């Protein structure tokens, strides 16, 4: 397993273009869309468009790197820490992280105060 970390200048997204390789021991069963042909092909050709379909809009200056999982190597995205979370405990921060944010198709929301 390889973990890739998002930053203000680089966003990571995971796909398996050949089948649907997915780190299910860590993230649970894959969502139906992850296995779909449209996601698998568009994630590589139009990652910004796919992210927009998920409601994720990144600044134009943010590059998007798409990682292609294989039977030998699975990828996991470490999402950016959300604004306003500096004083959260590890458990409180973990509660904000979603499966989609660890695939790269979602962002971690700022905590509700």
C-alpha positions in Angstrom: 0.0 0.0 0.0 1.2 3.5 -0.9 -0.1 6.6 0.8 0.0 9.9 -1.2 -0.5 13.2 0.6 -2.5 16.1 -0.8 -1.2 19.6 -0.4 -2.4 23.1 -1.4 -0.7 22.7 -4.8 -1.3 19.0 -5.5 -4.4 16.8 -5.2 -4.3 13.1 -5.5 -7.0 10.7 -6.8 -7.1 6.9 -7.1 -8.5 4.7 -9.8 -8.0 1.2 -11.1 -8.2 1.4 -14.9 -8.0 -2.3 -15.5 -10.6 -3.7 -13.0 -11.4 -2.3 -9.6 -8.4 -2.8 -7.4 -9.3 -1.1 -4.1 -7.9 -1.2 -0.5 -11.0 -2.8 0.9 -9.3 -4.1 4.1 -8.8 -0.4 5.0 -11.8 1.3 3.4 -14.4 -1.4 3.4 -16.2 -2.5 0.3 -15.7 -0.2 -2.7 -18.5 2.1 -3.8 -20.4 1.0 -6.9 -19.2 4.1 -8.9 -15.5 3.1 -8.2 -16.0 -0.1 -10.3 -17.9 1.7 -13.1 -16.4 2.0 -16.6 -17.2 5.8 -16.8 -15.4 6.6 -13.5 -12.4 4.4 -14.5 -12.0 6.0 -17.9 -12.9 9.6 -17.0 -10.7 9.7 -13.9 -7.7 9.5 -16.1 -8.9 11.7 -19.0 -10.8 14.3 -17.1 -10.0 14.2 -13.4 -11.2 17.8 -12.8 -14.5 16.9 -14.4 -14.9 13.8 -12.3 -14.1 15.8 -9.2 -16.7 18.4 -10.2 -19.3 15.6 -10.5 -18.5 14.8 -6.8 -18.9 18.5 -5.9 -15.2 19.1 -5.5 -13.8 22.2 -7.1 -10.1 22.9 -6.7 -8.2 26.1 -7.5 -6.9 26.2 -11.1 -3.3 26.2 -9.8 -3.8 22.9 -8.0 -2.5 20.0 -10.1 -4.3 16.7 -9.9 -2.3 13.5 -9.9 -4.2 10.3 -10.7 -2.8 7.0 -9.2 -3.7 3.8 -11.0 -4.0 0.9 -8.5 -3.0 -2.6 -9.5 -3.2 -6.0 -8.0 0.3 -5.4 -6.5 0.0 -1.8 -5.4 -3.0 -0.1 -3.8 -3.1 3.7 -3.2 -4.6 5.6 -0.3 -5.0 9.4 -0.3 -4.0 11.4 2.8 -6.3 14.4 2.5 -5.4 17.9 3.5 -6.1 18.9 7.0 -9.2 21.1 7.0 -9.0 24.7 8.1 -10.1 25.2 11.7 -9.0 21.8 12.8 -5.7 22.6 14.6 -7.1 22.1 18.0 -8.9 18.8 17.3 -7.8 15.5 18.8 -6.8 12.6 16.7 -10.2 11.0 17.2 -12.1 14.2 16.3 -10.0 14.7 13.2 -10.4 11.0 12.1 -14.2 11.5 12.4 -14.1 14.1 9.7 -12.2 11.9 7.2 -14.4 9.9 4.8 -13.8 7.0 2.4 -14.2 9.4 -0.5 -11.5 11.7 0.8 -9.2 8.8 1.0 -9.9 7.9 -2.6 -9.5 11.6 -3.5 -13.0 12.2 -4.7 -13.9 14.2 -1.6 -12.5 16.8 0.7 -12.4 16.7 4.5 -14.8 19.4 5.7 -13.9 22.0 8.3 -15.2 21.1 11.7 -18.6 22.5 12.8 -18.3 24.7 15.8 
